[in-house]
Amino acid sequence: YVRHVGLSEVSAATVRKAHAVHPIADLQIEHALVTRKPEETIFPALRELGISATLYGVLSRGLLSGSKPTGAGDFRAYLPRFAGEAGARNEALVARLADFAKERGLSPSQLAIAWSRARCPDFVTLVGARTCAQLDEALVALERPLSREDVTALEALVPPDAIAGTRYAAPQMQHLDSER
């Protein structure tokens, strides 16, 4: 009774193997201004095979919006990008992003969403709004797309290796086929 098959966080090789068995409809994968590895091999494979993608983590768990862990109960406090020296280095990066966004009349969240939509207009950018106010803020990004010049300038400000720390701790990263 399965009509459509989707995958999550897998490599281009795994997508190809699975697609050879049954057409894959969609790949759910993390993609953000600071998480661009899928652009290297995964996105080209998806486009070649006619597979869509649902992009989550566009705000990098709130990092790009300036959100910080709220205490020991907040799992982000244990993520490498939020902790220790990497966390401090990333705060400086987020401050530069906030300035860039402000110059364009956007919030950092809106900037991150607009970048994702500009970079991957053929894929679905998933926004994890938890409140109506967050949703309203996110929707502004639909009305204020970034120009090619803005995308280029933003990517120069935040090159793929600009972020300090990995998405998850090392043991969890080992389980992600998409990171191989």
VOBA-14552 format. One line per 3 residues: number of its first residue (from 1); their letters; for each residue x, y, z of N, C-alpha, C, O. Coordinates in pm, 1 decimal. Layout:
BEGIN
NUM = a = X:Y:Z:X:Y:Z:X:Y:Z:X:Y:Z ~ ...
This chain:
BEGIN
1 = yvr = 79.9:-120.6:0.0:0.0:0.0:0.0:83.9:126.6:0.0:28.9:236.7:3.2 ~ 213.5:113.4:-3.5:301.0:230.4:-3.8:300.1:292.2:-142.8:329.7:225.3:-241.9 ~ 266.3:418.7:-149.0:262.6:488.3:-277.6:383.3:577.5:-298.1:430.0:595.4:-410.6
4 = hvg = 434.0:633.7:-188.8:547.6:724.8:-197.8:646.7:691.4:-86.9:608.8:660.3:26.0 ~ 773.4:698.7:-122.5:878.4:670.1:-25.7:964.4:794.4:-9.7:1002.6:858.8:-107.4 ~ 993.7:826.4:115.1:1083.1:936.5:145.0:1195.6:887.1:233.1:1182.7:785.3:301.1
7 = lse = 1304.6:958.7:231.4:1421.3:923.4:310.8:1459.8:1043.2:397.2:1414.2:1155.2:374.4 ~ 1543.6:1017.7:495.4:1589.6:1124.6:582.2:1738.7:1111.4:608.0:1788.0:1004.7:644.6 ~ 1810.1:1223.1:588.0:1953.0:1231.5:622.3:2036.8:1117.5:563.6:2110.3:1050.3:635.9
10 = vsa = 2025.4:1096.7:434.1:2106.8:993.9:369.9:2195.9:1055.9:262.9:2170.8:1166.8:215.5 ~ 2298.8:983.3:226.3:2395.6:1029.6:126.7:2339.9:1015.5:-14.6:2236.2:953.0:-36.6 ~ 2411.1:1074.8:-109.0:2373.1:1062.5:-249.5:2377.4:915.8:-292.7:2291.1:871.0:-368.2
13 = atv = 2476.5:841.7:-245.5:2487.3:699.8:-281.3:2366.4:622.0:-230.9:2312.9:537.7:-302.9 ~ 2323.0:649.0:-108.9:2205.3:580.0:-54.0:2079.7:619.1:-129.9:1994.2:534.2:-155.1 ~ 2066.9:746.5:-166.9:1952.0:790.5:-247.0:1948.7:712.4:-377.9:1843.4:663.3:-418.4
16 = rka = 2062.1:701.1:-443.2:2068.4:629.3:-571.4:2031.7:481.3:-555.7:1957.5:426.5:-637.2 ~ 2084.0:417.1:-450.6:2051.6:275.8:-426.4:1903.2:257.9:-400.9:1840.5:168.1:-457.3 ~ 1846.8:342.4:-316.6:1704.6:331.0:-283.8:1618.2:359.3:-405.3:1518.8:290.5:-428.7
19 = hav = 1655.7:460.2:-482.7:1577.3:498.7:-601.1:1578.3:388.0:-706.8:1483.9:376.2:-784.9 ~ 1683.3:307.9:-709.3:1690.6:195.4:-803.1:1590.8:85.9:-765.4:1549.3:7.8:-851.0 ~ 1552.3:79.8:-637.9:1456.7:-21.0:-590.6:1313.1:28.7:-606.0:1225.2:-44.8:-651.0
22 = hpi = 1290.6:154.4:-567.9:1157.5:215.0:-576.1:1175.6:365.6:-588.6:1262.0:422.4:-521.7 ~ 1096.4:431.8:-672.5:1112.0:576.8:-685.4:1100.6:647.5:-549.9:1007.3:623.7:-473.2 ~ 1195.6:732.7:-523.6:1195.7:811.0:-400.1:1128.2:944.3:-430.4:1158.4:1008.3:-531.1
25 = adl = 1037.1:985.6:-343.1:963.0:1109.7:-363.6:1034.3:1229.6:-302.0:1032.2:1339.1:-358.2 ~ 1097.5:1208.7:-186.4:1150.7:1324.2:-113.8:1260.7:1279.9:-18.7:1260.3:1168.2:32.9 ~ 1354.6:1370.8:2.7:1458.2:1351.9:103.6:1446.6:1464.8:204.0:1447.8:1582.1:166.8
28 = qie = 1435.4:1429.9:330.1:1436.6:1528.4:437.9:1580.6:1539.8:485.3:1643.3:1440.6:522.5 ~ 1632.4:1663.1:483.4:1772.6:1680.9:520.1:1794.2:1821.1:575.9:1728.0:1916.8:535.8 ~ 1888.5:1830.8:669.5:1920.7:1961.7:725.7:2001.2:2041.5:625.6:2097.7:1992.0:567.2
31 = hal = 1959.9:2166.5:606.5:2030.5:2257.2:516.8:2008.9:2398.8:566.5:1895.4:2441.8:587.0 ~ 2116.6:2470.0:585.4:2111.1:2608.2:632.1:2235.6:2679.5:581.1:2326.8:2617.6:526.2 ~ 2237.3:2807.3:600.0:2352.6:2887.1:561.4:2481.2:2830.7:621.8:2588.1:2842.1:561.9
34 = vtr = 2471.2:2770.5:738.8:2588.3:2714.0:805.9:2592.8:2561.3:798.0:2674.9:2498.0:864.4 ~ 2505.9:2502.9:717.9:2502.9:2357.0:698.3:2479.2:2331.6:549.3:2368.2:2298.3:507.9 ~ 2583.6:2347.6:470.7:2570.4:2342.3:324.6:2625.8:2216.5:259.5:2627.5:2206.8:136.8
37 = kpe = 2670.5:2121.2:337.6:2731.0:2000.7:279.9:2639.5:1929.5:178.9:2690.5:1875.4:80.7 ~ 2506.0:1927.2:198.6:2421.7:1859.3:99.6:2434.7:1914.9:-41.9:2402.4:1846.0:-138.7 ~ 2481.5:2038.5:-54.8:2496.8:2099.4:-187.2:2604.8:2031.2:-270.4:2602.7:2038.3:-393.3
40 = eti = 2699.1:1965.1:-203.7:2813.0:1907.1:-274.1:2773.4:1790.3:-363.9:2802.4:1792.0:-483.5 ~ 2707.8:1689.3:-308.1:2673.9:1570.6:-387.8:2527.1:1531.6:-378.0:2471.3:1476.3:-472.8 ~ 2464.5:1559.7:-265.0:2327.2:1513.6:-244.0:2228.4:1589.3:-332.7:2148.1:1527.0:-402.3
43 = fpa = 2233.1:1722.4:-331.2:2137.2:1799.6:-410.4:2151.4:1774.3:-560.2:2050.1:1761.6:-629.0 ~ 2274.1:1766.5:-613.4:2285.7:1732.6:-755.7:2222.2:1596.5:-789.4:2158.3:1581.6:-893.5 ~ 2240.1:1498.7:-701.3:2179.7:1366.5:-725.4:2028.1:1375.5:-721.9:1960.7:1316.1:-806.1
46 = lre = 1973.8:1448.7:-626.4:1828.2:1463.2:-618.7:1773.2:1527.2:-745.2:1673.3:1480.9:-800.3 ~ 1837.3:1632.0:-790.6:1789.9:1701.7:-910.9:1801.1:1611.9:-1033.6:1712.3:1610.7:-1118.9 ~ 1908.0:1538.6:-1041.6:1927.2:1445.5:-1154.0:1816.0:1340.1:-1157.7:1766.8:1304.1:-1264.6
49 = lgi = 1777.6:1291.5:-1040.3:1677.9:1184.3:-1031.8:1534.6:1236.0:-1021.8:1440.7:1156.5:-1020.3 ~ 1516.7:1366.0:-1014.9:1382.7:1422.7:-1004.9:1318.9:1404.4:-867.9:1197.5:1387.4:-856.8 ~ 1400.4:1408.0:-764.9:1353.4:1388.1:-627.5:1349.9:1523.4:-557.0:1442.0:1604.0:-570.2
52 = sat = 1244.0:1546.6:-483.1:1232.0:1670.3:-406.7:1307.6:1658.7:-274.6:1354.0:1551.1:-237.0 ~ 1318.8:1771.0:-205.5:1380.2:1770.6:-72.5:1301.0:1862.1:19.2:1251.0:1966.6:-22.3 ~ 1291.0:1821.2:142.4:1234.6:1903.2:248.4:1352.0:1942.7:336.1:1416.1:1858.1:398.5
55 = lyg = 1379.3:2072.3:340.0:1496.4:2124.7:408.6:1457.7:2172.1:547.7:1377.9:2264.6:562.7 ~ 1514.2:2108.5:648.7:1485.4:2149.8:785.6:1611.2:2211.1:846.8:1719.6:2203.4:789.0 ~ 1596.0:2270.9:962.4:1710.3:2327.8:1032.8:1761.4:2455.7:971.0:1878.2:2490.3:988.6
58 = vls = 1676.3:2527.0:898.7:1718.2:2647.7:828.2:1773.6:2753.5:924.8:1855.7:2836.2:885.0 ~ 1729.6:2751.5:1050.2:1781.2:2845.3:1150.1:1890.7:2780.5:1236.0:1937.6:2840.3:1332.9 ~ 1930.2:2660.2:1200.4:2033.1:2586.6:1273.6:2000.3:2581.9:1422.6:2080.2:2620.6:1507.9
61 = rgl = 1879.5:2532.8:1450.0:1827.6:2517.3:1586.9:1822.7:2648.8:1664.2:1840.7:2652.7:1785.9 ~ 1797.8:2756.0:1589.6:1785.9:2887.9:1651.0:1916.1:2964.5:1656.4:1916.3:3083.0:1689.6 ~ 2026.6:2900.0:1624.5:2156.6:2966.6:1629.7:2158.0:3091.9:1542.3:2205.2:3197.0:1585.5
64 = lsg = 2106.4:3081.5:1419.6:2111.5:3193.9:1326.7:2016.7:3307.0:1364.5:2032.3:3419.6:1317.3 ~ 1919.6:3277.9:1448.3:1828.2:3383.3:1492.8:1879.4:3452.3:1618.2:1820.8:3550.2:1664.3 ~ 1989.5:3400.8:1673.3:2044.0:3457.8:1796.0:1990.3:3392.4:1921.4:2023.0:3434.8:2032.2
67 = skp = 1908.5:3290.0:1905.7:1854.0:3218.2:2021.4:1965.2:3140.1:2089.8:2053.5:3084.5:2024.5 ~ 1959.2:3137.1:2221.0:2061.1:3065.7:2299.2:1994.2:2961.3:2387.6:1877.4:2976.0:2423.4 ~ 2066.8:2856.8:2422.5:2011.6:2756.7:2513.6:1963.8:2822.9:2643.2:2026.2:2915.6:2694.7
70 = tga = 1851.9:2772.5:2693.7:1790.2:2833.1:2811.5:1826.7:2764.2:2941.7:1780.1:2805.9:3047.8 ~ 1907.0:2662.1:2936.9:1948.4:2592.8:3058.3:1980.1:2447.9:3029.7:1983.3:2405.1:2914.4 ~ 2003.5:2372.7:3136.1:2043.4:2232.5:3123.2:1936.2:2147.7:3054.8:1968.6:2045.2:2994.8
73 = gdf = 1810.5:2188.0:3062.4:1703.1:2112.0:2999.3:1690.2:2137.6:2849.9:1613.3:2069.9:2781.7 ~ 1762.8:2232.3:2800.1:1760.6:2266.4:2657.5:1871.5:2185.7:2589.9:1989.6:2207.9:2616.8 ~ 1834.0:2092.3:2502.4:1933.1:2002.7:2441.7:2039.9:2078.2:2363.7:2149.7:2026.1:2344.3
76 = ray = 2010.1:2199.9:2318.6:2108.8:2277.0:2242.5:2232.7:2309.5:2326.4:2340.9:2331.8:2272.0 ~ 2216.6:2312.2:2457.2:2331.0:2340.7:2544.9:2440.1:2234.7:2528.9:2554.9:2258.4:2566.3 ~ 2405.6:2119.1:2474.2:2499.5:2009.3:2458.4:2547.2:1993.4:2313.6:2626.7:1904.3:2283.6
79 = lpr = 2499.5:2078.0:2226.3:2540.5:2070.9:2086.7:2668.4:2151.2:2066.2:2681.0:2261.4:2119.7 ~ 2762.6:2098.3:1990.1:2891.8:2164.9:1972.9:2883.2:2309.5:1923.1:2965.5:2392.2:1962.1 ~ 2786.3:2341.3:1838.8:2777.8:2477.2:1784.4:2736.1:2582.3:1887.6:2755.9:2702.0:1866.8
82 = fag = 2678.4:2536.6:1998.8:2631.8:2628.5:2101.5:2724.0:2633.7:2222.9:2710.2:2722.4:2307.2 ~ 2816.7:2541.0:2232.6:2892.9:2523.8:2356.6:3036.1:2575.1:2344.8:3094.7:2578.0:2236.6 ~ 3089.9:2615.0:2458.0:3231.1:2647.4:2471.8:3284.4:2748.8:2373.9:3217.2:2845.6:2338.3
85 = eag = 3407.9:2724.5:2330.6:3476.2:2815.9:2239.4:3402.4:2827.6:2106.0:3394.9:2936.4:2048.8 ~ 3348.3:2716.8:2056.6:3272.5:2720.5:1930.6:3149.8:2810.2:1946.3:3117.6:2888.7:1857.1 ~ 3082.5:2798.0:2059.1:2965.6:2882.0:2083.1:2999.8:3029.5:2082.8:2926.0:3110.6:2026.8
88 = arn = 3111.3:3064.9:2144.9:3154.8:3204.8:2148.3:3191.5:3254.0:2008.6:3156.2:3365.4:1969.9 ~ 3262.1:3170.7:1933.9:3298.8:3208.5:1796.7:3173.6:3226.4:1710.7:3166.3:3318.3:1629.1 ~ 3076.3:3138.9:1729.2:2954.0:3146.6:1649.7:2869.5:3268.3:1685.5:2798.2:3321.5:1600.3
91 = eal = 2877.0:3312.7:1810.7:2804.1:3434.9:1848.7:2852.2:3554.0:1767.6:2771.7:3638.0:1727.5 ~ 2981.6:3562.2:1743.0:3035.8:3670.9:1661.2:2985.0:3661.7:1517.7:2954.2:3763.7:1456.0 ~ 2976.3:3540.9:1465.1:2922.6:3519.4:1330.8:2776.3:3561.9:1324.6:2734.4:3628.0:1229.6
94 = var = 2699.5:3524.2:1425.1:2557.2:3559.7:1430.0:2540.4:3711.5:1438.5:2446.5:3766.2:1380.6 ~ 2628.6:3779.1:1508.7:2622.3:3925.5:1517.0:2643.7:3987.7:1378.7:2575.4:4083.6:1342.7 ~ 2737.3:3934.1:1301.8:2759.6:3984.4:1165.3:2637.3:3958.2:1077.6:2599.6:4042.1:995.8
97 = lad = 2576.1:3842.0:1095.4:2453.2:3810.9:1020.5:2341.3:3907.9:1056.2:2268.5:3954.8:968.8 ~ 2328.3:3937.4:1184.1:2223.7:4029.8:1228.5:2243.7:4167.3:1165.9:2146.6:4231.0:1125.0 ~ 2367.2:4213.9:1157.8:2395.5:4342.0:1093.2:2358.9:4338.4:945.3:2298.2:4431.9:893.1
100 = fak = 2396.1:4229.9:878.4:2365.0:4212.9:736.3:2213.6:4214.2:715.8:2163.6:4278.5:623.4 ~ 2140.9:4143.3:801.9:1995.2:4138.4:792.2:1934.7:4276.1:814.9:1846.3:4318.6:740.5 ~ 1981.8:4345.2:916.7:1928.3:4477.5:950.9:1945.7:4574.9:834.7:1856.5:4655.1:807.1
103 = erg = 2060.0:4568.5:766.4:2085.0:4655.4:650.6:1981.3:4633.4:540.4:1958.0:4721.9:458.1 ~ 1919.9:4516.7:539.2:1820.9:4483.0:437.4:1677.6:4487.4:491.0:1583.2:4448.5:422.3 ~ 1663.5:4534.7:612.4:1530.0:4546.1:671.4:1469.3:4412.9:710.3:1347.1:4398.0:712.2
106 = lsp = 1553.8:4316.2:741.3:1508.8:4182.4:778.4:1560.1:4146.1:917.1:1658.1:4203.0:965.1 ~ 1493.5:4051.9:980.2:1547.1:3992.8:1102.7:1644.4:3882.4:1061.3:1641.0:3838.1:946.5 ~ 1730.0:3837.7:1151.3:1819.6:3726.1:1116.9:1742.7:3601.4:1072.5:1786.5:3531.8:980.9
109 = sql = 1629.0:3572.4:1135.9:1548.0:3455.8:1096.4:1497.4:3471.7:953.9:1505.7:3378.8:873.6 ~ 1445.4:3588.4:923.3:1394.6:3613.6:788.4:1506.0:3601.8:685.7:1485.1:3549.5:576.3 ~ 1623.2:3650.0:720.8:1738.3:3640.5:630.9:1772.5:3494.1:603.4:1794.6:3456.7:488.2
112 = aia = 1777.1:3411.5:706.9:1811.0:3269.8:690.6:1707.9:3197.6:604.6:1743.6:3115.0:520.7 ~ 1581.6:3228.3:625.1:1475.3:3165.4:546.1:1482.0:3213.0:401.0:1471.8:3132.8:308.1 ~ 1499.1:3343.1:382.3:1507.9:3397.9:246.4:1629.0:3339.9:173.0:1621.5:3312.5:53.3
115 = wsr = 1741.1:3320.9:244.4:1858.5:3260.6:181.3:1826.8:3118.6:134.6:1860.7:3081.1:22.3 ~ 1762.3:3039.9:219.7:1729.3:2901.8:184.8:1639.8:2897.8:60.9:1661.1:2817.0:-29.5 ~ 1541.2:2984.4:57.7:1449.1:2986.6:-57.0:1519.5:3034.1:-183.9:1489.3:2985.9:-293.0
118 = arc = 1612.1:3127.4:-170.6:1686.0:3175.5:-287.1:1784.4:3070.3:-336.5:1803.8:3053.7:-457.0 ~ 1845.6:3000.6:-243.6:1947.7:2901.4:-277.8:1887.0:2774.2:-336.0:1944.8:2713.7:-426.3 ~ 1770.9:2733.3:-284.8:1707.4:2607.8:-326.9:1558.5:2630.8:-355.4:1473.3:2576.4:-285.3
121 = pdf = 1526.9:2709.9:-456.4:1385.6:2739.8:-482.6:1303.6:2617.9:-526.3:1180.7:2619.8:-519.4 ~ 1371.6:2512.9:-570.9:1302.3:2393.0:-615.6:1274.5:2294.7:-502.3:1211.2:2191.4:-524.4 ~ 1320.7:2325.3:-382.3:1296.8:2240.8:-265.9:1208.5:2313.8:-165.9:1186.1:2434.2:-177.8
124 = vtl = 1158.6:2240.4:-67.6:1069.3:2296.7:33.5:1149.7:2333.7:157.4:1215.2:2249.0:218.1 ~ 1143.9:2460.7:193.7:1209.4:2506.7:315.9:1111.2:2492.1:430.3:1004.8:2554.0:429.9 ~ 1145.8:2412.0:526.4:1059.5:2386.5:641.5:1097.0:2482.8:753.8:1213.7:2494.6:791.1
127 = vga = 997.0:2550.5:806.2:1019.9:2645.2:914.8:952.1:2590.9:1039.4:831.8:2564.6:1038.9 ~ 1028.4:2574.6:1144.7:976.3:2517.6:1268.9:925.2:2624.1:1364.2:975.9:2637.0:1475.6 ~ 826.5:2699.6:1322.2:769.7:2803.3:1409.1:691.8:2737.0:1522.6:614.3:2643.8:1501.0
130 = rtc = 714.2:2787.0:1642.9:644.5:2733.7:1759.9:533.2:2825.8:1808.1:448.4:2785.6:1887.7 ~ 534.1:2949.3:1759.4:430.5:3044.0:1799.6:377.4:3115.2:1675.6:440.8:3114.2:1570.1 ~ 262.0:3176.1:1689.5:205.3:3253.9:1578.2:297.2:3370.0:1541.4:311.2:3403.1:1423.7
133 = aql = 359.5:3431.6:1640.7:451.0:3542.4:1613.7:570.8:3495.4:1530.9:614.5:3565.9:1439.9 ~ 623.7:3377.4:1561.8:735.4:3323.3:1484.0:691.6:3293.4:1340.8:766.7:3317.9:1246.4 ~ 571.0:3240.8:1324.7:519.9:3213.2:1190.7:502.6:3342.5:1112.6:542.4:3350.8:996.5
136 = dea = 443.8:3442.7:1175.1:425.7:3571.7:1108.2:560.1:3628.7:1064.5:573.2:3680.3:953.4 ~ 659.6:3619.3:1152.0:793.1:3669.6:1118.1:851.9:3590.9:1000.5:910.5:3649.3:909.3 ~ 836.0:3459.6:1003.3:891.1:3374.8:896.9:826.5:3405.4:761.6:894.0:3404.6:658.7
139 = lva = 698.4:3431.9:761.9:627.3:3455.6:636.5:674.4:3581.1:564.2:657.7:3592.8:442.8 ~ 733.0:3674.7:637.8:787.8:3794.9:574.9:895.1:3757.8:472.7:911.2:3826.2:371.6 ~ 967.9:3650.3:499.0:1074.3:3606.7:406.9:1017.8:3572.4:269.4:1088.7:3582.8:169.3
142 = ler = 892.7:3532.3:263.3:830.0:3502.8:134.2:806.7:3630.9:54.7:812.4:3631.1:-68.3 ~ 780.7:3738.9:126.4:752.3:3867.7:62.6:878.6:3946.5:29.8:874.2:4042.0:-47.8 ~ 990.7:3906.7:88.8:1115.0:3982.1:73.9:1228.7:3891.5:25.9:1324.1:3868.2:100.1
145 = pls = 1219.9:3840.7:-96.1:1326.5:3751.6:-143.7:1459.5:3825.3:-156.5:1463.4:3946.6:-177.3 ~ 1566.9:3750.5:-143.7:1700.4:3807.1:-158.6:1738.2:3814.0:-305.6:1702.1:3726.5:-384.4 ~ 1810.7:3918.0:-341.6:1863.6:3930.0:-477.4:1984.4:3837.7:-490.6:2038.5:3790.3:-390.8
148 = red = 2025.4:3813.2:-612.1:2146.9:3733.7:-635.2:2267.4:3799.0:-568.6:2354.3:3731.6:-513.3 ~ 2270.3:3931.4:-575.2:2380.7:4004.8:-513.4:2382.1:3984.6:-362.1:2488.1:3967.5:-302.0 ~ 2262.7:3986.8:-300.6:2254.3:3964.1:-156.3:2299.4:3823.1:-119.5:2369.9:3804.0:-20.4
151 = vta = 2258.8:3724.7:-199.1:2298.7:3586.5:-172.8:2450.3:3573.6:-182.4:2513.4:3512.0:-96.5 ~ 2508.1:3631.2:-286.0:2653.3:3626.3:-304.0:2725.4:3694.7:-187.9:2823.0:3641.4:-135.0 ~ 2677.6:3811.9:-148.7:2739.7:3885.2:-38.3:2726.3:3808.5:92.8:2820.3:3803.6:172.2
154 = lea = 2610.0:3749.1:115.2:2587.2:3673.0:238.2:2677.4:3550.3:243.4:2734.0:3519.5:348.3 ~ 2691.0:3480.7:132.0:2776.8:3362.4:128.6:2924.1:3399.3:140.9:3003.9:3318.0:187.5 ~ 2961.4:3519.4:100.2:3099.1:3565.9:121.6:3120.6:3598.4:269.5:3228.0:3573.6:324.2
157 = lvp = 3018.6:3653.5:333.1:3025.2:3684.7:476.1:3029.4:3557.9:560.3:3096.2:3552.5:663.5 ~ 2956.6:3455.2:514.4:2947.0:3328.4:587.4:2984.1:3213.9:491.9:2895.6:3147.4:438.0 ~ 3112.9:3191.1:471.2:3151.9:3078.0:386.2:3113.6:2945.5:452.4:3089.1:2942.1:573.0
160 = pda = 3108.1:2836.9:375.6:3063.0:2708.3:431.4:3137.8:2663.3:557.1:3080.6:2593.6:640.9 ~ 3263.1:2701.7:571.1:3341.7:2657.6:686.6:3345.3:2761.0:799.7:3425.8:2747.9:891.9 ~ 3260.6:2862.2:794.3:3263.3:2970.6:893.6:3211.5:2927.4:1030.2:3253.7:2982.3:1132.0
163 = iag = 3123.1:2832.5:1034.2:3062.7:2791.2:1161.3:3158.4:2700.5:1236.5:3225.9:2616.2:1177.3 ~ 3163.4:2718.7:1366.5:3247.0:2634.0:1450.6:3161.1:2524.1:1511.7:3050.2:2550.1:1558.5 ~ 3211.3:2403.8:1511.3:3139.5:2291.1:1571.0:3048.6:2219.9:1472.3:3007.7:2275.8:1370.5
166 = try = 3018.6:2096.6:1505.0:2931.1:2014.6:1421.9:2785.7:2027.3:1468.8:2757.8:2083.6:1574.7 ~ 2695.4:1974.3:1388.8:2552.3:1981.7:1420.6:2519.3:1908.7:1549.8:2439.2:1956.3:1630.3 ~ 2581.3:1793.2:1569.1:2559.6:1709.0:1686.5:2695.2:1668.2:1742.1:2798.7:1693.4:1680.5
169 = aap = 2693.9:1606.2:1857.1:2817.0:1551.1:1913.8:2869.8:1439.6:1823.3:2794.6:1381.9:1744.8 ~ 2997.8:1410.2:1834.4:3064.1:1312.3:1746.8:2991.8:1178.1:1737.7:2977.2:1126.6:1626.9 ~ 2945.5:1117.9:1848.8:2877.5:988.1:1835.3:2751.3:994.6:1747.7:2722.9:901.0:1672.9
172 = qmq = 2677.1:1103.1:1757.0:2557.0:1117.2:1674.2:2594.2:1144.1:1528.2:2528.0:1094.9:1436.8 ~ 2698.6:1220.9:1507.2:2740.9:1251.6:1370.2:2780.2:1124.7:1295.9:2760.7:1115.6:1174.6 ~ 2835.6:1025.8:1367.3:2875.9:900.6:1303.6:2757.4:823.4:1246.6:2774.0:742.5:1155.3
175 = hld = 2638.5:847.9:1299.8:2519.2:776.1:1253.6:2454.1:841.4:1131.4:2363.6:783.1:1071.7 ~ 2498.2:959.9:1094.0:2435.5:1030.8:982.4:2498.8:990.0:850.7:2612.1:1027.7:821.0 ~ 2425.9:913.4:772.8:2472.8:871.3:641.2:2499.3:993.1:553.9:2589.6:990.1:470.4
178 = ser = 2423.2:1099.1:571.4:2438.1:1219.2:489.7:2572.9:1290.0:513.7:2614.3:1371.5:431.4 ~ 2638.9:1261.1:620.9:2765.8:1324.9:654.1:2886.3:1244.9:604.7:3000.6:1286.3:623.8 ~ 2861.2:1132.6:542.6:2973.8:1049.6:495.2:3017.6:1091.1:357.1:3110.6:1032.6:301.6
